[in-house]
């Protein structure tokens, strides 16, 4: 009986196995599918969470690409690259009497600086050969003219002019969204003696369609004070492409501080689209000799809408600066030329004391694809003021 009982129990258990085993396997299969479905749902949830954030950043032009440098010191230049393409070059050739940034190119590849005299282009003006790219100097430093110096000055008059000689590259530091180039230079008289020692930080910021140059230049006097008398020629300047000039049919004769005349000839206005707008709401030719925190120069080159904005800094002397912005393509900020811009009503006649230093801070924004609103420009101004 015991054997029969065990036999029947074993047979019964086997019957149950045969009955429930398919059900168990089916349940396990369903669980695997459910687990896979849950994992897929989790992944999709994460992707959907990330995508709106990415789109939001892109819409605000916050994407920051790579900034790098190509040192070509043997050719007296350092190329500044953004996303692997040339943005500008820091140049110090022997036939240019100061270091310059040239050319300046938008994110879309549009060159916004005049080509002449380094690489002349058809249809552009050929006046003022000392206007090259972006530069920093002044028209009266210890009674020497640094601004107007060029190879066009006759040898017998060279004793009236000063030259800025590049000295060293202290730092080249690239990175994501930002690059830093630190250089030194010497402001020298015609006798070769140094008047001022210069140290300049050039911050290059890549924000996609918006490219930024922040320049912080510190000038240090030697054993003697260095006067920088009121003069209209200064301080940070840029000469823009023909298309960004203001339309004009008039021939203009301009003189420098020494009375030397330069005739700016009238030309065809075809494709000439430039327009100035200051932080104070002043426009076009009326901007010249007025004060403002910033000035926007906008226009179109080919099919590319371009905006170039120059910013003063609250810590600069004479803030907000006077603007030496001309319709023929000179775009400059001059905080030192008070008596010229006020027609003698105010005078500064700035002096750097012996052994002392003064810092000048300026921002240039090169934007393409659209003009910039006052709100956007003011946000860039606030950022600049807080950063340095």
For each residue, the residues with C-beta under 8 A, 3 or more apart:
1: 4 5
2: 5 6
3: 6 7
4: 1 7 8
5: 1 2 8 9
6: 2 3 9 10
7: 3 4 10 11
8: 4 5 11 12
9: 5 6 12 13
10: 6 7 13 14
11: 7 8 14 15
12: 8 9 15 16
13: 9 10 16 17
14: 10 11 17 18
15: 11 12 18 19
16: 12 13 19 20
17: 13 14 20 21
18: 14 15 21
19: 15 16 23
20: 16 17 23 24
21: 17 18 24 25
22: 25 26
23: 19 20 26 27
24: 20 21 27 28
25: 21 22 28 29
26: 22 23 29 30
27: 23 24 30 31
28: 24 25 31 32
29: 25 26 32 33
30: 26 27 33 34
31: 27 28 34 35
32: 28 29 35 36
33: 29 30 36 37
34: 30 31 37 38
35: 31 32 38 39
36: 32 33 39 40
37: 33 34 40 41
38: 34 35 41 42
39: 35 36 42 43
40: 36 37 43 44
41: 37 38 44 45
42: 38 39 45 46
43: 39 40 46 47
44: 40 41 47 48
45: 41 42 48 49
46: 42 43 49 50
47: 43 44 50 51
48: 44 45 51 52
49: 45 46 52 53
50: 46 47 53 54
51: 47 48 54 55
52: 48 49 55 56
53: 49 50 56 57
54: 50 51 57 58
55: 51 52 58 59
56: 52 53 59 60
57: 53 54 60 62 63
58: 54 55 61 62 63
59: 55 56
60: 56 57
61: 58 207 208 209 210
62: 57 58 207 208
63: 57 58 207 208
64: 176 177 178 205 206 207 208
65: 82 83 176 177 206 208
66: 81 82 83 84 174 175 176 177 206
67: 80 81 82 174 175 176 177 178 179 204 205 206
68: 81 84 174 179
69: 78 79 80 81 172 174 179 181
70: 78 79 81
71: 78 169 172
72: 75 76 77 78 79
73: 76 77 78 169
74:
75: 72
76: 72 73 91 92 93 94 166
77: 72 73 89 90 91 92 93
78: 69 70 71 72 73 89 90 169 172 181
79: 69 70 72 86 88 89
80: 67 69 86 87 88 89 90 101 179 181 204
81: 66 67 68 69 70 84 85 86 87
82: 65 66 67 85 87 107 204 206 211
83: 65 66 107 206
84: 66 68 81
85: 81 82 105 109
86: 79 80 81 89 103 105
87: 80 81 82 104 105 204 206 211
88: 79 80 101 102 103 104 105 133 134 204 213
89: 77 78 79 80 86 101 102 103
90: 77 78 80 99 100 101 181 183 202
91: 76 77 96 99 100 101 102 133
92: 76 77 96 99 100 165 166
93: 76 77 96
94: 76
95: 151
96: 91 92 93 99 100 118 132 150
97: 130 146 149 150 161 163 164
98: 135 136 137 146 149 163 164 185
99: 90 91 92 96 135 164 166 183 185
100: 90 91 92 96 132 133 134 135
101: 80 88 89 90 91 104 133 134 135 202 213
102: 88 89 91 113 118 132 133 134
103: 86 88 89 111 113 115 119 133
104: 87 88 101 111 112 113 133 134 238 366
105: 85 86 87 88 109 110 111 112
106: 109 110 111 112 209 211 304 306 366 367 368
107: 82 83 208 209 210 211 368
108: 209 304 368 369
109: 85 105 106
110: 105 106 301 302 304 306 368
111: 103 104 105 106 115 241 301
112: 104 105 106 240 241 244 301 306 308 366
113: 102 103 104 133 134 238 239 240 241
114: 121 124 125 131 132 239 240 241 242 329
115: 103 111 118 119 120 121 124 241
116: 119 120 121 124 125 126 129
117: 120 126 129 132 150
118: 96 102 115 132
119: 103 115 116
120: 115 116 117 124 126
121: 114 115 116 124 242
122:
123: 242 267 268
124: 114 115 116 120 121 241 242
125: 114 116 242 245 264 265 267 328 329
126: 116 117 120 129
127: 131 262 263 264 265 328
128: 131 239 262 330
129: 116 117 126 132 150 151 152
130: 97 147 148 149 150 152
131: 114 127 128 237 239 329 330
132: 96 100 102 114 117 118 129 135 239
133: 88 91 100 101 102 103 104 113 238 239
134: 88 100 101 102 104 113 213 236 237 238 364
135: 98 99 100 101 132 236 237 238
136: 98 200 215 217 235 236 237 360
137: 98 146 147 164 187 234 235
138: 141 146 147 228 231 233 234 235 336
139: 145 146 147 148 231 232 233 234 256 257
140: 143 144 145 227 228 229 230 231 233 257
141: 138 144 146 162 187 195 196 226 227 228
142: 189 195 226 227
143: 140 227 229
144: 140 141 160 161 162 189 190 195
145: 139 140 148 149 160 161 162 233 256 257 258
146: 97 98 137 138 139 141 149 161 162 163 164 187
147: 130 137 138 139 231 233 234 237 256
148: 130 139 145 153 161 233 256 258 260
149: 97 98 130 145 146 153 161 162 163
150: 96 97 117 129 130 153
151: 95 129
152: 129 130
153: 148 149 150 157 158 161
154: 157 158
155: 158
156:
157: 153 154 160 161
158: 153 154 155 161 190
159: 190
160: 144 145 157 190 258
161: 97 144 145 146 148 149 153 157 158 190
162: 141 144 145 146 149 187 188 189 190 195
163: 97 98 146 149 187 188 190
164: 97 98 99 137 146 185 186 187 188 198
165: 92 185 186 188
166: 76 92 99 183 184 185
167: 183 184 185 186
168: 183 184
169: 71 73 78 172 181 182 183
170: 182 183 184 199
171: 180 181 182
172: 69 71 78 169 179 180 181
173: 179 180 181
174: 66 67 68 69 179
175: 66 67 178 179
176: 64 65 66 67
177: 64 65 66 67 205 206 207
178: 64 67 175 203 204 205 206
179: 67 68 69 80 172 173 174 175 203 204 206
180: 171 172 173 201 202 203 204
181: 69 78 80 90 169 171 172 173 201 202 204
182: 169 170 171 199 200 201 202
183: 90 99 166 167 168 169 170 199 200 202
184: 166 167 168 170 197 198 199 200
185: 98 99 164 165 166 167 198 200
186: 164 165 167 194 196 197 198
187: 137 141 146 162 163 164 194 195 196 197 198 219
188: 162 163 164 165 192 193 194 195
189: 142 144 162 192 193 195
190: 144 158 159 160 161 162 163
191:
192: 188 189
193: 188 189
194: 186 187 188 197 222
195: 141 142 144 162 187 188 189 221 222 226
196: 141 186 187 219 220 221 222 226 352
197: 184 186 187 194 219 220 222
198: 164 184 185 186 187 217 218 219 220
199: 170 182 183 184 217 218 220
200: 136 182 183 184 185 215 216 217 218
201: 180 181 182 214 215 216 217
202: 90 101 180 181 182 183 213 214 215
203: 178 179 180 212 213 214 215 216
204: 67 80 82 87 88 178 179 180 181 211 212 213
205: 64 67 177 178 211 212 213 214
206: 64 65 66 67 82 83 87 177 178 179 211
207: 61 62 63 64 177 210 211 212
208: 61 62 63 64 65 107
209: 61 106 107 108 367 368 369
210: 61 107 207 365 366 367
211: 82 87 106 107 204 205 206 207 365 366 367
212: 203 204 205 207 363 364 365 366 380
213: 88 101 134 202 203 204 205 363 364 366
214: 201 202 203 205 361 362 363 384 387 388
215: 136 200 201 202 203 236 360 361 362 363 364
216: 200 201 203 359 360 361 388
217: 136 198 199 200 201 359 360 361
218: 198 199 200 357 358 359 360
219: 187 196 197 198 226 352 357 358 359 360
220: 196 197 198 199 352 355 356 357
221: 195 196 224 225 226 352 353 354 355 356 357
222: 194 195 196 197 226 354 355
223: 354 355
224: 221 354
225: 221 351 352 353 354
226: 141 142 195 196 219 221 222 351 352
227: 140 141 142 143 349 350 351
228: 138 140 141 231 336 349 350 351 352
229: 140 143 349 350
230: 140 336 337 338 339 340 347 348 349
231: 138 139 140 147 228 234 257 336 337 340
232: 139 257 324 334 337 340 341
233: 138 139 140 145 147 148 256 257 324 334 337
234: 137 138 139 147 231 237 324 332 334 335 336 337
235: 136 137 138 332 333 334 335 336 360
236: 134 135 136 215 310 332 333 360 362
237: 131 134 135 136 147 234 324 330 331 332
238: 104 113 133 134 135 308 310 330 331 332 364
239: 113 114 128 131 132 133 329 330 331
240: 112 113 114 244 245 274 297 308 329 331
241: 111 112 113 114 115 124 244 301 329
242: 114 121 123 124 125 245 267 271 272 329
243: 271 272 273 274 299 300 301 302
244: 112 240 241 273 274 297 299 301 306 308 329
245: 125 240 242 248 272 274 327 328 329
246: 272 274 275 276 284 285 327 328
247: 269 272 273 274
248: 245 252 266 269 327 328
249: 266 269
250: 266
251: 263 264 265 266
252: 248 263 264 328
253: 261 262 263 264
254: 261 262 263 264
255: 259 260 261 262
256: 139 145 147 148 233 259 260 262
257: 139 140 145 231 232 233
258: 145 148 160
259: 255 256
260: 148 255 256
261: 253 254 255
262: 127 128 253 254 255 256
263: 127 251 252 253 254
264: 125 127 251 252 253 254 328
265: 125 127 251
266: 248 249 250 251
267: 123 125 242
268: 123 272
269: 247 248 249 272
270:
271: 242 243
272: 242 243 245 246 247 268 269 299
273: 243 244 247 299 300
274: 240 243 244 245 246 247 297 298 299 327 329
275: 246 283 284 297 298 299
276: 246 282 283 284 285 287 295 296 297 325
277: 281 282 283 287 295 296 298
278: 281 282 283 287 290 292 294 295 296 323
279: 292 293 294 295 320 374 377 378 381
280: 290 291 292
281: 277 278
282: 276 277 278 286 287 290 292
283: 275 276 277 278 286 287
284: 246 275 276 287 327
285: 246 276 288 327
286: 282 283 290
287: 276 277 278 282 283 284 290 292 295 323 325
288: 285 323 324 325 326
289: 322 323 324 340 341 342
290: 278 280 282 286 287 322 323 341
291: 280 320 321 322 323
292: 278 279 280 282 287 295 312 320 321 323
293: 279 311 312 319 320 381
294: 278 279 309 310 311 312 377 381
295: 276 277 278 279 287 292 309 310 323 325 331 333
296: 276 277 278 307 308 309 371 372 377
297: 240 244 274 275 276 307 308 309 310 325 331
298: 274 275 277 305 306 307 308 371 372
299: 243 244 272 273 274 275 305 306
300: 243 273 303 304 305 306
301: 110 111 112 241 243 244 304 306
302: 110 243
303: 300
304: 106 108 110 300 301 368 369
305: 298 299 300 368 369 370 371
306: 106 110 112 244 298 299 300 301 366 367 368
307: 296 297 298 365 367 368 370 371 372
308: 112 238 240 244 296 297 298 331 364 365 366 367
309: 294 295 296 297 363 364 365 367 372 377 380
310: 236 238 294 295 297 331 333 362 363 364
311: 293 294 362 363 364 365 380 381 384
312: 292 293 294 316 319 320 321 333 335 362
313: 316 319 361 362 363 384 385 388
314: 319 385
315: 319 359 361 388
316: 312 313 319 321 335 360 361 362
317: 335 336 348 350 358 360
318: 321 322 335 336 338 348
319: 293 312 313 314 315 316 335
320: 279 291 292 293 312
321: 291 292 312 316 318 333 334 335
322: 289 290 291 318 333 334 335 337 338 341
323: 278 287 288 289 290 291 292 295 332 333 334
324: 232 233 234 237 288 289 330 332 333 334 337
325: 276 287 288 295 297 330 331 332
326: 288 329 330 331
327: 245 246 248 274 284 285
328: 125 127 245 246 248 252 264
329: 114 125 131 239 240 241 242 244 245 274 326
330: 128 131 237 238 239 324 325 326
331: 237 238 239 240 295 297 308 310 325 326
332: 234 235 236 237 238 323 324 325
333: 235 236 295 310 312 321 322 323 324 362
334: 232 233 234 235 321 322 323 324 337 341
335: 234 235 312 316 317 318 319 321 322 360
336: 138 228 230 231 234 235 317 318 348 350
337: 230 231 232 233 234 322 324 334 340 341 348
338: 230 318 322 341 342 346 347 348
339: 230 342 343 344 345 346 347 348 349
340: 230 231 232 289 337 343
341: 232 289 290 322 334 337 338
342: 289 338 339 345 346
343: 339 340
344: 339 347
345: 339 342
346: 338 339 342
347: 230 338 339 344
348: 230 317 318 336 337 338 339
349: 227 228 229 230 339
350: 227 228 229 317 336
351: 225 226 227 228
352: 196 219 220 221 225 226 228 356 357 358
353: 221 225 356
354: 221 222 223 224 225
355: 220 221 222 223
356: 220 221 352 353
357: 218 219 220 221 352
358: 218 219 317 352
359: 216 217 218 219 315
360: 136 215 216 217 218 219 235 236 316 317 335
361: 214 215 216 217 313 315 316 384 388
362: 214 215 236 310 311 312 313 316 333
363: 212 213 214 215 309 310 311 313 380 381 384
364: 134 212 213 215 238 308 309 310 311
365: 210 211 212 307 308 309 311 372 377 380
366: 104 106 112 210 211 212 213 306 308
367: 106 209 210 211 306 307 308 309 370 372
368: 106 107 108 110 209 304 305 306 307
369: 108 209 304 305
370: 305 307 367
371: 296 298 305 307
372: 296 298 307 309 365 367 376 377 380
373: 376 377
374: 279 377 378
375: 378 379
376: 372 373 379 380
377: 279 294 296 309 365 372 373 374 380 381
378: 279 374 375 381 382
379: 375 376 382 383
380: 212 309 311 363 365 372 376 377 383 384
381: 279 293 294 311 363 377 378 384 385
382: 378 379 385 386
383: 379 380 386 387
384: 214 311 313 361 363 380 381 387 388
385: 313 314 381 382
386: 382 383
387: 214 383 384
388: 214 216 313 315 361 384
